[in-house]
């Protein structure tokens, strides 16, 4: 398909948002979508990411096409990237020093200056374990606030709680996996939503007893984990209603991606990345109409 230039046309008073679901290594699908956006000059007033959505969303804001798939393929087999060995050694499945410092600062440099210059507001969703509520936190200096990125992607049960400015934080997906409603309340009335699950997906209850035992010091958080499936499914219903009202456009896989949270197969990662690219290309026409239309 011949590529064409596509830029966002923002009407006066309208703010466009990009909402990125997490999902561990499934998030490489999102990276494919975002690279197509970058290649076609598509931008947004604000981006909010959850866990892996935040990881890939920050490279979108810094304008680094291809960065996510490049370093995922190169380092997915590296034990420091993600492994149970890390968890036994440090308490975190993801090695903090390697993933949040050595990799972006040395091995595959992140463009901190481009991020800081960007006119796109960037937010991450984290879970406050003391309140059991989601926190929607803006990052304005990626290097200084990298612990917020780490907190958003700190998976429960296999990671330590991240402390930041008096808050105890973990994976944002535990309390708000798809923060469209929150973003709308922040003034982003028209949103493109990238999901890593197919449209037919319905989340089932999981680990109810484990959450209560594991996080017994944080009963509000344990309660949120217990009801996580309800919150997730309600978000999906809300998004469908927004689509019907012309306030949201969804890009998601047509079927289950067939990839786990901890996939270390570079070929499979590239296949899922390519699926995201193809789905984004198919939506370019609809996206142009959506972004230009006044509601």
Secondary structure in CASP SS format (residue, H / E / C, confidence):
PFRMAT SS
TARGET T0000
AUTHOR 0000-0000-0000
METHOD secondary structure of the structure
MODEL  1
X C 1.00
X C 1.00
X C 1.00
X C 1.00
X C 1.00
X C 1.00
X C 1.00
X C 1.00
X C 1.00
X C 1.00
X C 1.00
X C 1.00
X C 1.00
X C 1.00
X C 1.00
X E 1.00
X E 1.00
X E 1.00
X E 1.00
X E 1.00
X C 1.00
X C 1.00
X C 1.00
X H 1.00
X H 1.00
X H 1.00
X H 1.00
X H 1.00
X H 1.00
X H 1.00
X H 1.00
X H 1.00
X H 1.00
X H 1.00
X H 1.00
X H 1.00
X H 1.00
X H 1.00
X H 1.00
X C 1.00
X C 1.00
X C 1.00
X C 1.00
X C 1.00
X C 1.00
X E 1.00
X E 1.00
X E 1.00
X E 1.00
X E 1.00
X C 1.00
X H 1.00
X H 1.00
X H 1.00
X H 1.00
X H 1.00
X H 1.00
X H 1.00
X H 1.00
X H 1.00
X H 1.00
X C 1.00
X C 1.00
X C 1.00
X C 1.00
X C 1.00
X H 1.00
X H 1.00
X H 1.00
X H 1.00
X H 1.00
X H 1.00
X H 1.00
X H 1.00
X H 1.00
X C 1.00
X C 1.00
X C 1.00
X C 1.00
X C 1.00
X C 1.00
X C 1.00
X C 1.00
X H 1.00
X H 1.00
X H 1.00
X H 1.00
X H 1.00
X H 1.00
X H 1.00
X C 1.00
X C 1.00
X C 1.00
X C 1.00
X C 1.00
X H 1.00
X H 1.00
X H 1.00
X H 1.00
X H 1.00
X H 1.00
X H 1.00
X H 1.00
X H 1.00
X H 1.00
X H 1.00
X H 1.00
X C 1.00
X C 1.00
X C 1.00
X C 1.00
X H 1.00
X H 1.00
X H 1.00
X H 1.00
X H 1.00
X H 1.00
X C 1.00
X C 1.00
X C 1.00
X E 1.00
X E 1.00
X E 1.00
X E 1.00
X E 1.00
X E 1.00
X E 1.00
X E 1.00
X C 1.00
X C 1.00
X C 1.00
X C 1.00
X E 1.00
X E 1.00
X E 1.00
X E 1.00
X E 1.00
X E 1.00
X E 1.00
X C 1.00
X C 1.00
X C 1.00
X C 1.00
X C 1.00
X C 1.00
X H 1.00
X H 1.00
X H 1.00
X H 1.00
X H 1.00
X H 1.00
X H 1.00
X C 1.00
X C 1.00
X C 1.00
X C 1.00
X C 1.00
X C 1.00
X C 1.00
X C 1.00
X C 1.00
X E 1.00
X E 1.00
X E 1.00
X C 1.00
X C 1.00
X E 1.00
X E 1.00
X E 1.00
X E 1.00
X E 1.00
X H 1.00
X H 1.00
X H 1.00
X C 1.00
X C 1.00
X C 1.00
X C 1.00
X C 1.00
X H 1.00
X H 1.00
X H 1.00
X H 1.00
X H 1.00
X H 1.00
X C 1.00
X C 1.00
X C 1.00
X C 1.00
X E 1.00
X E 1.00
X E 1.00
X E 1.00
X E 1.00
X C 1.00
X C 1.00
X C 1.00
X C 1.00
X C 1.00
X C 1.00
X C 1.00
X C 1.00
X C 1.00
X C 1.00
X C 1.00
X C 1.00
X C 1.00
X H 1.00
X H 1.00
X H 1.00
X H 1.00
X H 1.00
X H 1.00
X H 1.00
X C 1.00
X C 1.00
X C 1.00
X C 1.00
X H 1.00
X H 1.00
X H 1.00
X H 1.00
X H 1.00
X H 1.00
X H 1.00
X H 1.00
X C 1.00
X H 1.00
X H 1.00
X H 1.00
X H 1.00
X H 1.00
X H 1.00
X H 1.00
X H 1.00
X H 1.00
X H 1.00
X H 1.00
X H 1.00
X H 1.00
X H 1.00
X H 1.00
X H 1.00
X H 1.00
X C 1.00
X C 1.00
X C 1.00
X E 1.00
X E 1.00
X E 1.00
X E 1.00
X C 1.00
X C 1.00
X C 1.00
X C 1.00
X C 1.00
X C 1.00
X C 1.00
X C 1.00
X C 1.00
X C 1.00
X C 1.00
X C 1.00
X C 1.00
X C 1.00
X H 1.00
X H 1.00
X H 1.00
X H 1.00
X H 1.00
X H 1.00
X H 1.00
X H 1.00
X H 1.00
X H 1.00
X H 1.00
X H 1.00
X H 1.00
X H 1.00
X H 1.00
X H 1.00
X H 1.00
X C 1.00
X H 1.00
X H 1.00
X H 1.00
X H 1.00
X H 1.00
X H 1.00
X H 1.00
X H 1.00
X H 1.00
X C 1.00
X C 1.00
X C 1.00
END
